[in-house]
Amino acid sequence: MKKIVIFSTIIFLSITYSFATEQFPDLLIIENDTFYLKSFPLEELRLKEKFKESPFDYYENIDFPHTGCYRGYVATWKVIDNKLILIKIEKVDSTHQELNIEDYLKKNDYKASLVNNQIFADWYSDTLKQYDYFMYYFNSKRYYLAKVFLENPEKKNELIFNQGVLIENNITRIDSYLVGDTLTKEISYYRQWFLKRGLANVVAIITENNGSMVRVEFVDFGTKKKSAIKEIKHMIGIREEKEHWINPRYWKKTKITPCNRVDCPADNQPTGRELNCL
């Protein structure tokens, strides 16, 4: 059964971007931010070292709770002094039982590196990028990261780890999104049911930042067709209110050149209405 679970994990890691069941993420803490990992550092170690013991048992001869978490646990990681530290491993059930990590590694004949008596993930080297899954784009406070199996040159590297050391962090800080900043996102939508797809460049202006998301005013939906705008609004989750909360990290921050008209909005707090007078 253990071999079957390990094989299932390998399959999962190879089809992360397919339509497989979405897996519970691990947590990664960097300073005041918590990110959500769809690639799993401990699984890399389990596969590499051929661990025989699983972290938890759920049912007889079964070491995972359901298809949404084949690995059978959720791990919390934290970057301390640029080092990736394994903080805890928790069971995915109502007990939330915590694993004795050192004992678990010893049972699998693995001698862990310790930093201040904490598990240092010196086995882990990887490049993480924004995880592409449309359900997370619009209404989630969470920001998801994963290893990219199929290279996408358009996507920037968000985090790079080398032997457990964070050597590059390109994630934009939430507090860098300011009132008046312009956000854009290219959104794919169906123009004629499921027959044709269209692309719309949606433009929004930040009106508030609460520390985890931003409130925006949408000023352009990239199309004038009412049916298309209705579908785009539905995809984004916009209701009747004029303003809406989004996770700005899934959007692109751009600069809009203000016009020189006398009746344009104030210079220091652009609202986006100057788009109409370019």
PEZI-V933458 format. One record per residue. N is the residue number from 1. RES is the residue in three letters. BURIAL is b if it has 9 or more other ideal C-beta (glycine too) atoms within 8 Angstrom, else e. Layout:
<<N/RES/BURIAL> <N/RES/BURIAL>>
This chain:
<<1/MET/e> <2/LYS/e> <3/LYS/e> <4/ILE/e> <5/VAL/b> <6/ILE/b> <7/PHE/e> <8/SER/b> <9/THR/b> <10/ILE/b> <11/ILE/e> <12/PHE/b> <13/LEU/b> <14/SER/e> <15/ILE/e> <16/THR/b> <17/TYR/e> <18/SER/e> <19/PHE/e> <20/ALA/e> <21/THR/e> <22/GLU/e> <23/GLN/b> <24/PHE/e> <25/PRO/b> <26/ASP/b> <27/LEU/b> <28/LEU/b> <29/ILE/b> <30/ILE/b> <31/GLU/e> <32/ASN/e> <33/ASP/b> <34/THR/e> <35/PHE/b> <36/TYR/b> <37/LEU/b> <38/LYS/b> <39/SER/b> <40/PHE/b> <41/PRO/b> <42/LEU/b> <43/GLU/b> <44/GLU/b> <45/LEU/b> <46/ARG/b> <47/LEU/b> <48/LYS/e> <49/GLU/b> <50/LYS/e> <51/PHE/b> <52/LYS/e> <53/GLU/e> <54/SER/b> <55/PRO/b> <56/PHE/b> <57/ASP/e> <58/TYR/b> <59/TYR/e> <60/GLU/e> <61/ASN/e> <62/ILE/e> <63/ASP/b> <64/PHE/b> <65/PRO/e> <66/HIS/e> <67/THR/e> <68/GLY/e> <69/CYS/b> <70/TYR/b> <71/ARG/b> <72/GLY/b> <73/TYR/b> <74/VAL/b> <75/ALA/b> <76/THR/b> <77/TRP/b> <78/LYS/b> <79/VAL/b> <80/ILE/b> <81/ASP/e> <82/ASN/e> <83/LYS/b> <84/LEU/b> <85/ILE/b> <86/LEU/b> <87/ILE/b> <88/LYS/b> <89/ILE/b> <90/GLU/b> <91/LYS/b> <92/VAL/b> <93/ASP/e> <94/SER/e> <95/THR/e> <96/HIS/e> <97/GLN/e> <98/GLU/e> <99/LEU/b> <100/ASN/e> <101/ILE/b> <102/GLU/e> <103/ASP/e> <104/TYR/b> <105/LEU/b> <106/LYS/b> <107/LYS/e> <108/ASN/b> <109/ASP/e> <110/TYR/b> <111/LYS/e> <112/ALA/b> <113/SER/e> <114/LEU/e> <115/VAL/b> <116/ASN/e> <117/ASN/e> <118/GLN/b> <119/ILE/b> <120/PHE/b> <121/ALA/b> <122/ASP/e> <123/TRP/b> <124/TYR/b> <125/SER/e> <126/ASP/b> <127/THR/b> <128/LEU/b> <129/LYS/b> <130/GLN/b> <131/TYR/b> <132/ASP/e> <133/TYR/e> <134/PHE/e> <135/MET/e> <136/TYR/b> <137/TYR/b> <138/PHE/b> <139/ASN/e> <140/SER/b> <141/LYS/e> <142/ARG/b> <143/TYR/b> <144/TYR/b> <145/LEU/b> <146/ALA/b> <147/LYS/b> <148/VAL/b> <149/PHE/e> <150/LEU/e> <151/GLU/e> <152/ASN/e> <153/PRO/e> <154/GLU/e> <155/LYS/e> <156/LYS/e> <157/ASN/b> <158/GLU/b> <159/LEU/b> <160/ILE/b> <161/PHE/b> <162/ASN/e> <163/GLN/e> <164/GLY/b> <165/VAL/b> <166/LEU/b> <167/ILE/e> <168/GLU/e> <169/ASN/e> <170/ASN/e> <171/ILE/b> <172/THR/b> <173/ARG/e> <174/ILE/b> <175/ASP/e> <176/SER/e> <177/TYR/b> <178/LEU/e> <179/VAL/e> <180/GLY/b> <181/ASP/b> <182/THR/b> <183/LEU/b> <184/THR/b> <185/LYS/b> <186/GLU/e> <187/ILE/b> <188/SER/e> <189/TYR/b> <190/TYR/b> <191/ARG/e> <192/GLN/e> <193/TRP/e> <194/PHE/e> <195/LEU/e> <196/LYS/e> <197/ARG/e> <198/GLY/b> <199/LEU/b> <200/ALA/b> <201/ASN/b> <202/VAL/b> <203/VAL/b> <204/ALA/b> <205/ILE/b> <206/ILE/b> <207/THR/b> <208/GLU/e> <209/ASN/b> <210/ASN/e> <211/GLY/e> <212/SER/e> <213/MET/b> <214/VAL/b> <215/ARG/b> <216/VAL/b> <217/GLU/b> <218/PHE/b> <219/VAL/b> <220/ASP/b> <221/PHE/b> <222/GLY/b> <223/THR/b> <224/LYS/e> <225/LYS/e> <226/LYS/e> <227/SER/e> <228/ALA/b> <229/ILE/b> <230/LYS/e> <231/GLU/b> <232/ILE/b> <233/LYS/b> <234/HIS/e> <235/MET/b> <236/ILE/b> <237/GLY/e> <238/ILE/e> <239/ARG/e> <240/GLU/e> <241/GLU/e> <242/LYS/e> <243/GLU/e> <244/HIS/b> <245/TRP/e> <246/ILE/b> <247/ASN/b> <248/PRO/b> <249/ARG/b> <250/TYR/b> <251/TRP/b> <252/LYS/e> <253/LYS/b> <254/THR/e> <255/LYS/e> <256/ILE/b> <257/THR/e> <258/PRO/e> <259/CYS/e> <260/ASN/e> <261/ARG/e> <262/VAL/e> <263/ASP/e> <264/CYS/b> <265/PRO/e> <266/ALA/e> <267/ASP/e> <268/ASN/e> <269/GLN/e> <270/PRO/b> <271/THR/b> <272/GLY/b> <273/ARG/b> <274/GLU/b> <275/LEU/b> <276/ASN/e> <277/CYS/e> <278/LEU/e>>
